[in-house]
Amino acid sequence: MENKKQFAVCISAEREMLITPRKIYQVLADKSAERSDYIRVIDDEGEDYLYPKKYFVLVPVSRDIENALLEAA
């Protein structure tokens, strides 16, 4: 069975960051980043990058919503 993807909504961002408040981002697993209070997301340029965890809230999504978000990316 395929692992369910994780998503987070951006709640804050600095001006120079490539993330947008109120936008949903796919989260990539990164144990090292988590230990440092960071989160790895696919940003607005389509690249995975580390951002402070405090800028995001993880959101549970159904399989249908997960598929729709991945198709829209």
Summary of the structure (lengths in Angstrom):
residues: 73
radius of gyration: 11.9
end to end distance: 22.4
largest distance: 39.6
contacts: 174
relative contact order: 0.27
helix: 25%
strand: 33%
